[in-house]
Amino acid sequence: MGELLDGDKVGAARRRSVVMLPADDYMYFNAAPGFAYRPWGSGIHFDDMQPKRECPMVVDIHPQSPHVYWAMLLRPIRQAEPMTGRIRVVGNAAAGAMSAGMTQELLMTPLEQLEQKPGESFVITGRNLVSVNQEGMFGLSLHGVCRNVRVLWSCVAVASELVETQRIVSI
């Protein structure tokens, strides 16, 4: 998790269905990186169909790098039931930094539309556009209204480049 890939490593990762997020290399090696990966142990539960904001992350965002790419590993809490609801990345000043104004991910697939097998996990990815006037540390978190969803890890990467990412990976 959180490795910068280039050259032959990119091709090898694609062949193994590794989820990759674009990131500006100068941000990756910066003291305040434009990349955050957070494992959540046994998982953060989204299970009562009530709006919930969890999984805080902080990244450095620069006006010339307006694209926030994200990924999260979702696993059902109860193996026999499907995951339902919606979950997305939002700005969060409570995460210990300034809050970023972001466009919402309009392509977010409701979880019940995924072709789910009992107990199957998914890595969901997406992209938001952020608007900031100056570089700084910005807080992000996951906002979800879900049932039977456990988030095992989440990550965000900031990039200047607009690219299409793989949207859903079943694991």
C-alpha positions in Angstrom: 0.0 0.0 0.0 1.2 3.4 -0.9 4.0 2.5 -3.2 4.9 4.7 -6.2 5.0 2.6 -9.3 6.7 3.3 -12.6 8.0 1.4 -15.6 7.5 -2.4 -15.6 5.9 -2.3 -12.2 2.8 -0.6 -13.6 2.3 -3.3 -16.2 2.8 -6.1 -13.7 0.3 -4.5 -11.3 -2.3 -4.1 -14.0 -2.0 -7.8 -14.9 -2.7 -8.7 -11.2 -5.7 -6.3 -10.9 -4.0 -4.1 -8.4 -6.0 -0.9 -7.8 -3.8 2.1 -8.7 -4.5 5.8 -8.1 -2.7 8.5 -10.0 -0.5 10.8 -7.8 2.0 13.6 -8.6 5.5 12.2 -7.7 6.6 15.6 -6.3 3.7 15.4 -3.9 4.5 11.9 -2.9 8.0 12.7 -1.8 6.9 16.0 -0.1 7.0 16.4 3.6 3.2 17.0 3.4 2.2 14.3 0.9 -0.7 14.3 -1.4 -1.4 10.7 -0.6 -3.0 9.1 2.4 -3.6 5.4 3.1 -5.5 4.4 6.3 -6.1 0.8 7.4 -9.1 0.5 9.7 -8.2 -2.7 11.5 -11.3 -5.0 11.7 -13.2 -2.3 9.9 -15.4 0.8 10.4 -19.1 -0.2 10.3 -21.8 1.6 8.3 -24.8 -0.4 9.2 -27.8 1.6 10.3 -28.9 3.5 7.2 -28.2 6.8 9.0 -25.8 9.4 7.5 -22.4 8.8 9.1 -19.0 10.5 8.6 -16.0 8.3 9.4 -12.5 7.4 8.3 -10.7 10.8 8.5 -7.7 11.4 6.2 -5.5 14.5 5.7 -3.7 15.3 2.4 -1.8 18.2 1.0 -3.8 19.8 -1.9 -2.3 22.3 -4.3 -4.3 24.6 -6.7 -2.4 23.0 -9.6 -3.4 19.5 -8.5 -7.2 19.6 -8.4 -8.1 16.0 -8.8 -8.7 13.8 -5.7 -8.7 10.1 -6.5 -9.9 7.7 -3.8 -10.4 4.0 -3.1 -11.8 1.9 -0.3 -12.1 -1.7 0.5 -15.7 -2.7 1.4 -16.6 -6.0 3.0 -20.0 -7.2 4.3 -20.5 -7.3 8.1 -22.9 -10.2 7.8 -21.7 -12.6 5.0 -25.2 -13.8 3.9 -26.6 -10.3 3.4 -25.8 -7.9 0.5 -24.3 -4.5 1.1 -26.7 -1.6 0.4 -26.5 2.2 0.4 -24.1 4.8 -0.8 -20.7 5.8 0.4 -18.4 8.7 -0.9 -15.5 11.0 0.0 -16.3 14.4 1.4 -14.4 17.4 2.8 -14.1 17.3 6.6 -12.6 20.1 8.7 -13.1 17.9 11.8 -10.3 15.7 10.5 -7.8 18.2 11.9 -7.2 20.4 8.8 -9.1 22.8 6.5 -12.1 21.5 4.7 -11.9 21.3 0.9 -14.8 22.1 -1.3 -15.3 19.2 -3.7 -17.6 18.3 -6.5 -19.5 15.2 -5.7 -18.9 11.9 -7.4 -21.8 11.7 -9.7 -21.0 8.3 -11.0 -21.2 6.6 -7.6 -23.0 3.2 -8.0 -25.5 2.3 -5.3 -24.0 -0.8 -3.6 -27.2 -2.8 -4.2 -26.5 -2.5 -8.0 -23.3 -4.4 -7.7 -23.5 -8.1 -8.6 -22.7 -9.4 -5.1 -22.0 -13.0 -4.2 -22.4 -13.9 -0.5 -19.4 -12.5 1.5 -17.8 -10.9 -1.5 -15.6 -7.8 -1.0 -15.2 -4.9 -3.3 -12.6 -2.1 -3.9 -14.6 1.0 -5.0 -12.7 3.9 -6.5 -13.7 7.4 -7.7 -12.6 10.9 -8.5 -13.6 14.3 -7.2 -12.6 17.8 -8.3 -11.4 20.1 -5.6 -11.1 23.8 -5.6 -8.6 25.5 -3.4 -6.9 29.0 -3.6 -3.7 28.0 -1.8 -1.8 24.9 -0.9 -2.6 23.4 2.4 -3.5 20.4 4.5 -7.1 19.5 3.9 -9.3 17.0 5.7 -11.4 14.3 4.0 -13.5 11.5 5.2 -16.0 8.9 4.1 -19.7 9.8 4.3 -22.1 6.9 4.0 -25.7 5.9 4.4 -25.4 2.1 4.2 -26.4 -1.3 5.7 -24.0 -4.2 6.2 -20.9 -2.3 5.0 -17.5 -2.5 6.7 -14.6 -0.3 5.4 -11.3 -2.1 5.9 -9.1 0.6 4.4 -9.4 3.9 2.6 -6.9 6.0 0.6 -6.8 9.2 -1.3 -4.3 10.6 -3.8 -4.0 14.1 -5.3 -3.0 14.6 -8.9 -2.8 17.3 -11.5 -3.7 14.8 -14.2 -7.2 13.8 -15.1 -7.3 10.0 -15.8 -10.0 7.3 -15.7 -9.6 4.7 -13.0 -10.9 1.3 -12.6 -14.2 1.8 -10.8 -15.0 -1.5 -9.0 -12.8 -4.5 -8.4 -14.3 -7.6 -6.9 -12.0 -9.5 -4.5 
